[in-house]
Amino acid sequence: MRAAPSCRPDAPRAAPSCPPEAVLPARHRLRASADFASAVRGPGGRCGGPLVVVHATRADSREQQPARVGFVVSKAVGGAVVRNRTKRRLRHLVADRLTLVPDGTDLVVRALPATAAATGAELGAELDRLLPVAVRRAAARSRA
């Protein structure tokens, strides 16, 4: 005797969990490990607070390409559910602030353990404070 399927194939699908405007577009995503390493360890700007650390770097070869953003959320932040929720929250907040980041800039936002308990308003205020400083430092180091 076969078990009944867990869901009906003809059942209507639920709406997406987040609206399309809240998603970070693919062209703005930092994916390669080497790109993460160059943004974090390279000659760029870094600015940190109690919730997140923002690493920024600019490359002349990417001057005409859109800014890219990557996220680092370690196990110190929490279990898998908490880490994924934290990444989603940060991705949404950074997507709203992409206009602050000039073309050709790579950003890495590293979440600290306190990020898991922070509210969206606290995270947004922290990003509003840190993003311009990190971008300004990266631009100054790329000119030098």
VEXDREN-573212 format. One record per residue: x, z, y of N, C-alpha, C, O in turn; residue in three letters. Coordinates in steps of 0.001 Angstrom, whole numbers, plus 500000, padded with zeros to 6 digits. Atoms other than C-alpha are relative to their C-alpha. Layout:
VEXDREN-573212
+--------+--------+--------+--------+--------+--------+--------+--------+--------+--------+--------+--------+------+
!    n.X !    n.Z !    n.Y !   ca.X !   ca.Z !   ca.Y !    c.X !    c.Z !    c.Y !    o.X !    o.Z !    o.Y ! gumi !
+--------+--------+--------+--------+--------+--------+--------+--------+--------+--------+--------+--------+------+
!      X !      Z !      Y !      X !      Z !      Y !      X !      Z !      Y !      X !      Z !      Y !  Ala !
...
+--------+--------+--------+--------+--------+--------+--------+--------+--------+--------+--------+--------+------+
This chain:
VEXDREN-573212
+--------+--------+--------+--------+--------+--------+--------+--------+--------+--------+--------+--------+------+
!    n.X !    n.Z !    n.Y !   ca.X !   ca.Z !   ca.Y !    c.X !    c.Z !    c.Y !    o.X !    o.Z !    o.Y ! gumi !
+--------+--------+--------+--------+--------+--------+--------+--------+--------+--------+--------+--------+------+
! 500834 ! 500000 ! 498830 ! 500000 ! 500000 ! 500000 ! 500887 ! 500000 ! 501245 ! 501797 ! 500820 ! 501364 !  Met !
! 499227 ! 500104 ! 498771 ! 501392 ! 498980 ! 503391 ! 499477 ! 500961 ! 501056 ! 498276 ! 501217 ! 501146 !  Arg !
! 500384 ! 499123 ! 498899 ! 501405 ! 501345 ! 506343 ! 499483 ! 499156 ! 501156 ! 499916 ! 498023 ! 501363 !  Ala !
! 500545 ! 500685 ! 498829 ! 499433 ! 500377 ! 509396 ! 501071 ! 499894 ! 501078 ! 501884 ! 500805 ! 501232 !  Ala !
! 499010 ! 500128 ! 498929 ! 501506 ! 499043 ! 512290 ! 499787 ! 501087 ! 501056 ! 498667 ! 501550 ! 501274 !  Pro !
! 500075 ! 498920 ! 499014 ! 502300 ! 501599 ! 514973 ! 499294 ! 499561 ! 501284 ! 498762 ! 500395 ! 502017 !  Ser !
! 500741 ! 500491 ! 498840 ! 500849 ! 499381 ! 517684 ! 499424 ! 498632 ! 499660 ! 499974 ! 497893 ! 498844 !  Cys !
! 500625 ! 501282 ! 500254 ! 498557 ! 496420 ! 517718 ! 500739 ! 498915 ! 500758 ! 501019 ! 499086 ! 501944 !  Arg !
! 499271 ! 501058 ! 499304 ! 500350 ! 493168 ! 518527 ! 499183 ! 499349 ! 501107 ! 499756 ! 498778 ! 502034 !  Pro !
! 500835 ! 500640 ! 498980 ! 497378 ! 491950 ! 520579 ! 499597 ! 500980 ! 501110 ! 498826 ! 500613 ! 501996 !  Asp !
! 500353 ! 499016 ! 498978 ! 497124 ! 495139 ! 522679 ! 500661 ! 499623 ! 501327 ! 501793 ! 499140 ! 501342 !  Ala !
! 499399 ! 500319 ! 498698 ! 497683 ! 494662 ! 526421 ! 501196 ! 500919 ! 500274 ! 501190 ! 502100 ! 499926 !  Pro !
! 498792 ! 499239 ! 499693 ! 501091 ! 495773 ! 527624 ! 499804 ! 500788 ! 501289 ! 499070 ! 500372 ! 502185 !  Arg !
! 500070 ! 499169 ! 498803 ! 501482 ! 498516 ! 530182 ! 500766 ! 499331 ! 501135 ! 501625 ! 498479 ! 500910 !  Ala !
! 499294 ! 500519 ! 498821 ! 502629 ! 497725 ! 533694 ! 501448 ! 500487 ! 499977 ! 501740 ! 501529 ! 499389 !  Ala !
! 498606 ! 499545 ! 499963 ! 506371 ! 497928 ! 534338 ! 500101 ! 501380 ! 500643 ! 499287 ! 501745 ! 501491 !  Pro !
! 499872 ! 498624 ! 499548 ! 507611 ! 501443 ! 535019 ! 500410 ! 500114 ! 501462 ! 500127 ! 501133 ! 502092 !  Ser !
! 499642 ! 499940 ! 498587 ! 509027 ! 500622 ! 538446 ! 499749 ! 498634 ! 500631 ! 499891 ! 497602 ! 499976 !  Cys !
! 500289 ! 501273 ! 499334 ! 508116 ! 497988 ! 541008 ! 501259 ! 499165 ! 500142 ! 502353 ! 499722 ! 500237 !  Pro !
! 498833 ! 500879 ! 499939 ! 510416 ! 494936 ! 541229 ! 500874 ! 500234 ! 501225 ! 502084 ! 500021 ! 501150 !  Pro !
! 499182 ! 499791 ! 498810 ! 511540 ! 495809 ! 544771 ! 500898 ! 501232 ! 499865 ! 501829 ! 501399 ! 500653 !  Glu !
! 499183 ! 498803 ! 500196 ! 512993 ! 499101 ! 543457 ! 501189 ! 499730 ! 499081 ! 502040 ! 500600 ! 498893 !  Ala !
! 498938 ! 500325 ! 500950 ! 515305 ! 497313 ! 541022 ! 501184 ! 499400 ! 500750 ! 501014 ! 498589 ! 501661 !  Val !
! 498780 ! 500560 ! 499420 ! 518903 ! 496563 ! 541957 ! 500183 ! 498594 ! 499437 ! 500319 ! 498442 ! 498223 !  Leu !
! 499889 ! 501372 ! 500511 ! 519205 ! 492747 ! 541732 ! 501289 ! 499799 ! 499199 ! 502296 ! 500459 ! 499459 !  Pro !
! 498879 ! 500224 ! 500915 ! 521578 ! 491426 ! 539061 ! 501276 ! 499621 ! 500740 ! 502365 ! 500025 ! 500332 !  Ala !
! 498793 ! 500430 ! 499284 ! 523949 ! 489853 ! 541591 ! 500683 ! 501167 ! 500705 ! 501826 ! 501032 ! 501142 !  Arg !
! 499440 ! 498820 ! 499345 ! 524518 ! 493340 ! 543069 ! 500482 ! 501055 ! 498999 ! 500824 ! 502169 ! 499396 !  His !
! 499598 ! 499016 ! 501007 ! 525432 ! 495041 ! 539776 ! 501456 ! 499836 ! 499623 ! 501933 ! 498723 ! 499405 !  Arg !
! 498616 ! 499953 ! 500443 ! 528963 ! 496028 ! 538881 ! 499963 ! 500280 ! 498507 ! 499394 ! 501286 ! 498085 !  Leu !
! 500142 ! 499868 ! 501450 ! 529386 ! 495561 ! 535121 ! 501311 ! 500162 ! 499254 ! 501389 ! 500962 ! 498321 !  Arg !
! 498749 ! 500028 ! 500760 ! 532973 ! 494964 ! 533996 ! 500802 ! 501283 ! 500211 ! 500859 ! 501827 ! 501313 !  Ala !
! 499189 ! 498793 ! 499957 ! 535198 ! 497917 ! 533172 ! 501157 ! 499863 ! 500990 ! 501489 ! 500819 ! 501691 !  Ser !
! 498891 ! 500229 ! 499066 ! 538070 ! 496383 ! 535154 ! 499534 ! 500111 ! 501449 ! 500277 ! 500594 ! 502303 !  Ala !
! 500536 ! 499895 ! 498644 ! 535848 ! 496156 ! 538241 ! 499753 ! 501458 ! 500385 ! 500010 ! 501863 ! 501519 !  Asp !
! 500185 ! 498566 ! 499759 ! 534911 ! 499835 ! 537903 ! 501355 ! 500649 ! 500289 ! 501491 ! 501429 ! 501232 !  Phe !
! 498674 ! 499399 ! 499844 ! 538590 ! 500755 ! 537530 ! 500618 ! 499639 ! 501344 ! 501211 ! 500496 ! 501999 !  Ala !
! 499413 ! 500394 ! 498718 ! 539666 ! 498750 ! 540575 ! 499273 ! 500659 ! 501168 ! 499894 ! 500972 ! 502184 !  Ser !
! 500741 ! 499345 ! 498928 ! 536902 ! 500278 ! 542683 ! 500348 ! 501483 ! 500098 ! 500424 ! 502036 ! 501195 !  Ala !
! 499725 ! 498564 ! 499998 ! 537734 ! 503836 ! 541638 ! 501471 ! 500291 ! 500286 ! 501786 ! 501212 ! 501039 !  Val !
! 498572 ! 499709 ! 499887 ! 541528 ! 503644 ! 541443 ! 500721 ! 499143 ! 501027 ! 501861 ! 499431 ! 501389 !  Arg !
! 499348 ! 500934 ! 499089 ! 542251 ! 500815 ! 543845 ! 500128 ! 500534 ! 501413 ! 499687 ! 501641 ! 501721 !  Gly !
! 499811 ! 499587 ! 498607 ! 543182 ! 500952 ! 547507 ! 498717 ! 499805 ! 500792 ! 498512 ! 498763 ! 501414 !  Pro !
! 501260 ! 500079 ! 499286 ! 539809 ! 501651 ! 548985 ! 499665 ! 501345 ! 500594 ! 500532 ! 502206 ! 500742 !  Gly !
! 500434 ! 498748 ! 499414 ! 537793 ! 504424 ! 550500 ! 499230 ! 500840 ! 499006 ! 498517 ! 500324 ! 498146 !  Gly !
! 500742 ! 499076 ! 500849 ! 536438 ! 507481 ! 548792 ! 499459 ! 501093 ! 500896 ! 500134 ! 501568 ! 501810 !  Arg !
! 500622 ! 498940 ! 499225 ! 534046 ! 510021 ! 550183 ! 499103 ! 500787 ! 499049 ! 498325 ! 500200 ! 498296 !  Cys !
! 500753 ! 499186 ! 500945 ! 532502 ! 512928 ! 548321 ! 499219 ! 501097 ! 500668 ! 499514 ! 501519 ! 501787 !  Gly !
! 500833 ! 498890 ! 499566 ! 529879 ! 515586 ! 548705 ! 499653 ! 500850 ! 498789 ! 500226 ! 500659 ! 497716 !  Gly !
! 500356 ! 499131 ! 501116 ! 528257 ! 518230 ! 546531 ! 499196 ! 499300 ! 498900 ! 499111 ! 499814 ! 497784 !  Pro !
! 500850 ! 500678 ! 500985 ! 526015 ! 515696 ! 544740 ! 500641 ! 498752 ! 499408 ! 500552 ! 498524 ! 498201 !  Leu !
! 499412 ! 501256 ! 500467 ! 527885 ! 512387 ! 544513 ! 501339 ! 499753 ! 500680 ! 501643 ! 500323 ! 501728 !  Val !
! 498775 ! 500511 ! 499409 ! 531243 ! 510757 ! 545154 ! 499843 ! 498482 ! 500059 ! 499476 ! 497854 ! 499066 !  Val !
! 500128 ! 501442 ! 499822 ! 531234 ! 507213 ! 546551 ! 501400 ! 499404 ! 500154 ! 502160 ! 499798 ! 501038 !  Val !
! 498742 ! 500744 ! 499941 ! 534217 ! 504923 ! 545896 ! 499657 ! 498597 ! 500487 ! 498706 ! 497984 ! 500002 !  His !
! 500233 ! 501350 ! 499488 ! 534413 ! 501660 ! 547852 ! 501317 ! 499262 ! 500090 ! 502347 ! 499849 ! 500424 !  Ala !
! 498823 ! 500851 ! 499850 ! 536875 ! 498791 ! 547796 ! 499544 ! 498616 ! 500446 ! 498461 ! 498152 ! 500092 !  Thr !
! 500292 ! 501358 ! 499533 ! 536994 ! 495400 ! 549503 ! 501112 ! 499082 ! 499525 ! 502289 ! 499440 ! 499555 !  Arg !
! 499027 ! 501004 ! 500429 ! 538694 ! 492300 ! 548164 ! 499773 ! 498731 ! 500816 ! 498643 ! 498268 ! 500967 !  Ala !
! 500121 ! 501230 ! 499212 ! 539441 ! 489248 ! 550291 ! 499462 ! 498847 ! 499157 ! 498780 ! 497962 ! 499674 !  Asp !
! 500463 ! 501074 ! 500877 ! 538747 ! 487031 ! 547277 ! 498485 ! 500033 ! 499800 ! 497898 ! 499029 ! 499397 !  Ser !
! 501446 ! 499868 ! 500176 ! 535147 ! 488335 ! 547176 ! 499271 ! 500035 ! 501339 ! 498111 ! 500445 ! 501393 !  Arg !
! 500552 ! 499840 ! 498659 ! 534509 ! 488114 ! 550920 ! 498618 ! 499367 ! 500178 ! 497769 ! 499930 ! 500869 !  Glu !
! 501274 ! 500698 ! 499833 ! 531624 ! 485643 ! 550663 ! 498973 ! 500353 ! 498921 ! 497860 ! 499827 ! 498935 !  Gln !
! 500919 ! 499625 ! 501081 ! 530035 ! 487245 ! 547581 ! 499271 ! 501287 ! 500367 ! 499770 ! 502078 ! 501167 !  Gln !
! 500765 ! 498800 ! 499643 ! 527358 ! 489945 ! 547721 ! 500677 ! 501279 ! 499507 ! 501471 ! 501266 ! 498567 !  Pro !
! 499488 ! 498687 ! 500401 ! 528210 ! 493622 ! 547485 ! 499502 ! 500335 ! 498596 ! 498395 ! 499964 ! 498206 !  Ala !
! 500381 ! 499586 ! 501360 ! 528179 ! 495083 ! 543969 ! 500096 ! 501520 ! 499902 ! 500947 ! 502148 ! 500532 !  Arg !
! 500069 ! 498550 ! 500139 ! 527317 ! 498625 ! 542931 ! 499968 ! 500360 ! 498523 ! 499277 ! 499722 ! 497728 !  Val !
! 500001 ! 499464 ! 501355 ! 528051 ! 500562 ! 539741 ! 499803 ! 501502 ! 500055 ! 500048 ! 502131 ! 501084 !  Gly !
! 500306 ! 498572 ! 500049 ! 527109 ! 504060 ! 538650 ! 500725 ! 500638 ! 498826 ! 500790 ! 500069 ! 497737 !  Phe !
! 499339 ! 499228 ! 501040 ! 529039 ! 506662 ! 536671 ! 499287 ! 501346 ! 499933 ! 499286 ! 502112 ! 500897 !  Val !
! 500700 ! 498730 ! 500198 ! 527019 ! 509553 ! 535254 ! 500497 ! 500564 ! 498676 ! 500146 ! 500058 ! 497610 !  Val !
! 499380 ! 499449 ! 501205 ! 528952 ! 511712 ! 532794 ! 499080 ! 500986 ! 499294 ! 498017 ! 501343 ! 499803 !  Ser !
! 500775 ! 499027 ! 500775 ! 527680 ! 514096 ! 530150 ! 499926 ! 501354 ! 500685 ! 499081 ! 502177 ! 500332 !  Lys !
! 500062 ! 498742 ! 499254 ! 528415 ! 516954 ! 532555 ! 498702 ! 500106 ! 500801 ! 498268 ! 501207 ! 501137 !  Ala !
! 501255 ! 500012 ! 499249 ! 525244 ! 515909 ! 534411 ! 498845 ! 500482 ! 499123 ! 497927 ! 501138 ! 499616 !  Val !
! 501059 ! 499569 ! 500913 ! 523068 ! 516505 ! 531335 ! 499931 ! 499093 ! 498790 ! 500807 ! 498259 ! 498563 !  Gly !
! 500220 ! 500824 ! 501186 ! 521727 ! 514953 ! 528174 ! 499643 ! 498573 ! 500373 ! 499592 ! 498220 ! 501552 !  Gly !
! 500255 ! 501422 ! 499778 ! 520871 ! 511293 ! 527761 ! 498797 ! 499750 ! 500901 ! 498837 ! 498866 ! 501756 !  Ala !
! 501203 ! 500200 ! 499188 ! 517407 ! 511607 ! 529291 ! 500295 ! 500300 ! 501468 ! 499892 ! 499552 ! 502358 !  Val !
! 499666 ! 499609 ! 498626 ! 518741 ! 513395 ! 532371 ! 500955 ! 498992 ! 500623 ! 500790 ! 498632 ! 501789 !  Val !
! 499057 ! 500990 ! 499471 ! 521636 ! 510933 ! 532769 ! 499305 ! 498703 ! 500360 ! 499562 ! 498136 ! 501422 !  Arg !
! 500713 ! 501249 ! 499719 ! 519353 ! 507910 ! 532543 ! 499063 ! 500141 ! 501200 ! 498954 ! 499231 ! 502021 !  Asn !
! 500875 ! 499759 ! 498847 ! 516870 ! 509436 ! 534989 ! 500828 ! 500031 ! 501284 ! 500415 ! 499483 ! 502306 !  Arg !
! 499113 ! 499924 ! 498838 ! 519739 ! 510177 ! 537382 ! 500460 ! 498612 ! 500417 ! 500472 ! 498299 ! 501608 !  Thr !
! 499580 ! 501373 ! 499681 ! 521000 ! 506578 ! 537153 ! 498865 ! 499211 ! 500644 ! 499080 ! 498490 ! 501619 !  Lys !
! 501146 ! 500714 ! 499429 ! 517517 ! 505211 ! 537824 ! 499752 ! 500435 ! 501438 ! 499510 ! 499597 ! 502307 !  Arg !
! 500229 ! 499484 ! 498651 ! 517101 ! 507472 ! 540868 ! 501072 ! 499487 ! 500962 ! 500760 ! 499043 ! 502067 !  Arg !
! 498913 ! 500480 ! 499146 ! 520513 ! 506543 ! 542264 ! 499895 ! 498498 ! 500241 ! 500110 ! 498028 ! 501358 !  Leu !
! 500128 ! 501456 ! 499871 ! 519949 ! 502830 ! 541585 ! 498921 ! 499657 ! 501026 ! 499103 ! 498762 ! 501852 !  Arg !
! 501104 ! 500239 ! 499066 ! 516656 ! 502956 ! 543489 ! 500430 ! 500327 ! 501433 ! 500151 ! 499563 ! 502356 !  His !
! 499576 ! 499589 ! 498661 ! 518186 ! 504822 ! 546442 ! 501053 ! 499054 ! 500580 ! 501010 ! 498723 ! 501765 !  Leu !
! 498962 ! 500913 ! 499515 ! 521213 ! 502533 ! 546676 ! 499415 ! 498621 ! 500294 ! 499840 ! 497966 ! 501245 !  Val !
! 500632 ! 501303 ! 499752 ! 519041 ! 499407 ! 546429 ! 499373 ! 499966 ! 501393 ! 499394 ! 498932 ! 502061 !  Ala !
! 500586 ! 499923 ! 498658 ! 517274 ! 500576 ! 549600 ! 501055 ! 499981 ! 501099 ! 500740 ! 499694 ! 502254 !  Asp !
! 498931 ! 499886 ! 499004 ! 520647 ! 500974 ! 551346 ! 501038 ! 498879 ! 499893 ! 502113 ! 498990 ! 500482 !  Arg !
! 499039 ! 501095 ! 500164 ! 522357 ! 497705 ! 550356 ! 500344 ! 499308 ! 501309 ! 501411 ! 498705 ! 501428 !  Leu !
! 499721 ! 500632 ! 498709 ! 522104 ! 496457 ! 553924 ! 501144 ! 500700 ! 500732 ! 501741 ! 500115 ! 501635 !  Thr !
! 498892 ! 499257 ! 499388 ! 524668 ! 499136 ! 554895 ! 501360 ! 499577 ! 499445 ! 502402 ! 499921 ! 500002 !  Leu !
! 498765 ! 500365 ! 500690 ! 527239 ! 497596 ! 552545 ! 500305 ! 498531 ! 500276 ! 499502 ! 497661 ! 499938 !  Val !
! 499679 ! 501399 ! 499693 ! 529032 ! 494438 ! 553746 ! 500325 ! 499194 ! 498745 ! 500695 ! 499751 ! 497712 !  Pro !
! 499665 ! 500890 ! 501113 ! 529547 ! 491425 ! 551487 ! 501461 ! 500183 ! 499600 ! 502314 ! 500487 ! 500433 !  Asp !
! 498639 ! 499886 ! 500507 ! 532638 ! 491533 ! 549297 ! 500420 ! 501411 ! 499658 ! 501574 ! 501631 ! 499289 !  Gly !
! 499681 ! 498606 ! 500277 ! 532479 ! 495302 ! 548786 ! 499500 ! 500385 ! 498612 ! 498385 ! 500043 ! 498217 !  Thr !
! 500402 ! 499412 ! 501276 ! 532429 ! 496996 ! 545392 ! 499870 ! 501500 ! 500192 ! 500778 ! 502149 ! 500711 !  Asp !
! 500261 ! 498561 ! 499903 ! 530908 ! 500481 ! 545261 ! 499838 ! 500580 ! 498610 ! 499260 ! 499950 ! 497724 !  Leu !
! 500290 ! 499227 ! 501203 ! 530965 ! 503029 ! 542484 ! 499477 ! 501340 ! 500477 ! 500143 ! 502040 ! 501240 !  Val !
! 500611 ! 498715 ! 499660 ! 528641 ! 506008 ! 542853 ! 500123 ! 500881 ! 498764 ! 499542 ! 500593 ! 497718 !  Val !
! 499781 ! 499085 ! 501120 ! 529755 ! 508892 ! 540637 ! 499157 ! 501245 ! 500231 ! 499315 ! 501933 ! 501240 !  Arg !
! 500886 ! 498850 ! 499891 ! 527130 ! 511572 ! 540038 ! 500724 ! 501259 ! 499534 ! 501420 ! 501247 ! 498519 !  Ala !
! 499460 ! 498701 ! 500370 ! 528224 ! 515198 ! 539943 ! 498894 ! 500815 ! 499324 ! 497721 ! 500466 ! 499457 !  Leu !
! 501023 ! 499251 ! 500743 ! 526429 ! 517831 ! 537809 ! 498813 ! 500471 ! 500833 ! 497702 ! 500549 ! 500309 !  Pro !
! 501104 ! 499533 ! 499155 ! 524332 ! 519081 ! 540753 ! 498971 ! 498907 ! 500281 ! 497869 ! 499206 ! 500742 !  Ala !
! 500913 ! 501114 ! 499741 ! 522728 ! 515624 ! 541025 ! 498717 ! 500110 ! 499183 ! 497646 ! 499723 ! 499653 !  Thr !
! 501164 ! 499921 ! 500883 ! 520381 ! 516333 ! 538121 ! 498884 ! 500847 ! 500594 ! 497709 ! 500549 ! 500385 !  Ala !
! 501005 ! 499101 ! 499444 ! 518607 ! 519126 ! 540005 ! 499613 ! 499644 ! 501434 ! 498706 ! 500262 ! 501992 !  Ala !
! 500255 ! 500347 ! 498603 ! 518622 ! 517455 ! 543436 ! 498710 ! 499206 ! 500145 ! 498304 ! 498490 ! 499230 !  Ala !
! 501201 ! 500781 ! 499708 ! 515500 ! 516013 ! 545015 ! 500407 ! 498614 ! 500499 ! 501564 ! 498381 ! 500850 !  Thr !
! 499733 ! 501343 ! 499496 ! 515228 ! 512393 ! 546042 ! 500407 ! 500010 ! 501464 ! 501260 ! 499223 ! 501876 !  Gly !
! 499659 ! 499903 ! 498582 ! 515371 ! 513388 ! 549717 ! 501441 ! 500486 ! 500182 ! 502156 ! 500002 ! 501060 !  Ala !
! 498627 ! 499494 ! 499918 ! 518602 ! 515326 ! 549157 ! 500998 ! 498906 ! 499623 ! 502019 ! 498728 ! 500288 !  Glu !
! 499118 ! 501095 ! 500419 ! 520175 ! 512408 ! 547288 ! 500063 ! 498906 ! 501062 ! 501135 ! 498376 ! 501354 !  Leu !
! 500036 ! 501019 ! 498956 ! 519057 ! 509962 ! 549965 ! 500812 ! 500405 ! 501218 ! 501550 ! 499591 ! 501773 !  Gly !
! 499234 ! 499513 ! 498845 ! 520502 ! 512114 ! 552757 ! 501495 ! 499978 ! 499701 ! 502302 ! 499630 ! 500563 !  Ala !
! 498586 ! 500019 ! 500390 ! 523777 ! 512449 ! 550837 ! 500554 ! 498576 ! 500032 ! 501656 ! 498350 ! 500533 !  Glu !
! 499556 ! 501395 ! 499983 ! 524013 ! 508665 ! 550353 ! 500068 ! 499460 ! 501425 ! 500989 ! 498715 ! 501761 !  Leu !
! 499978 ! 500441 ! 498602 ! 523141 ! 508052 ! 554014 ! 501242 ! 500505 ! 500719 ! 501760 ! 499834 ! 501612 !  Asp !
! 498817 ! 499417 ! 499370 ! 526039 ! 510303 ! 554987 ! 501292 ! 499410 ! 499436 ! 502237 ! 499168 ! 500187 !  Arg !
! 498755 ! 500396 ! 500655 ! 528630 ! 509082 ! 552445 ! 500267 ! 498501 ! 499997 ! 501418 ! 498088 ! 500139 !  Leu !
! 499803 ! 501452 ! 500102 ! 528070 ! 505310 ! 552184 ! 500742 ! 499418 ! 501205 ! 501731 ! 498711 ! 501010 !  Leu !
! 499289 ! 500606 ! 498863 ! 529091 ! 504387 ! 555757 ! 501461 ! 500446 ! 500091 ! 502327 ! 499655 ! 500465 !  Pro !
! 498624 ! 499497 ! 499918 ! 532205 ! 506590 ! 555590 ! 500883 ! 499292 ! 498974 ! 501981 ! 498842 ! 499302 !  Val !
! 499213 ! 500659 ! 501056 ! 533397 ! 505126 ! 552270 ! 500222 ! 498527 ! 500330 ! 501323 ! 498012 ! 500136 !  Ala !
! 499877 ! 501421 ! 499653 ! 532719 ! 501555 ! 553438 ! 500981 ! 499815 ! 501160 ! 501786 ! 498884 ! 501153 !  Val !
! 499091 ! 500081 ! 498857 ! 534541 ! 502170 ! 556728 ! 501449 ! 500220 ! 499551 ! 502347 ! 499510 ! 500004 !  Arg !
! 498648 ! 499745 ! 500493 ! 537576 ! 503615 ! 554906 ! 500516 ! 498824 ! 499175 ! 501688 ! 498463 ! 499278 !  Arg !
! 499582 ! 501158 ! 500803 ! 537644 ! 500682 ! 552461 ! 500362 ! 498831 ! 500895 ! 501340 ! 498131 ! 500633 !  Ala !
! 499713 ! 501103 ! 499081 ! 537513 ! 498186 ! 555337 ! 501322 ! 500236 ! 500725 ! 502089 ! 499297 ! 500936 !  Ala !
! 498750 ! 499686 ! 499302 ! 540354 ! 499972 ! 557137 ! 501201 ! 499787 ! 499074 ! 502242 ! 499305 ! 499519 !  Ala !
! 498888 ! 500160 ! 500943 ! 542535 ! 499948 ! 554000 ! 500186 ! 498537 ! 499599 ! 501298 ! 498131 ! 499263 !  Arg !
! 499843 ! 501415 ! 500368 ! 541823 ! 496285 ! 553261 ! 500703 ! 499225 ! 501113 ! 501381 ! 498230 ! 500853 !  Ser !
! 499328 ! 500649 ! 498868 ! 543034 ! 495322 ! 556753 ! 501472 ! 500375 ! 500075 ! 502291 ! 499604 ! 500575 !  Arg !
! 498610 ! 499515 ! 499899 ! 546230 ! 497365 ! 556434 ! 500944 ! 499330 ! 499029 ! 502134 ! 499644 ! 499009 !  Ala !
+--------+--------+--------+--------+--------+--------+--------+--------+--------+--------+--------+--------+------+
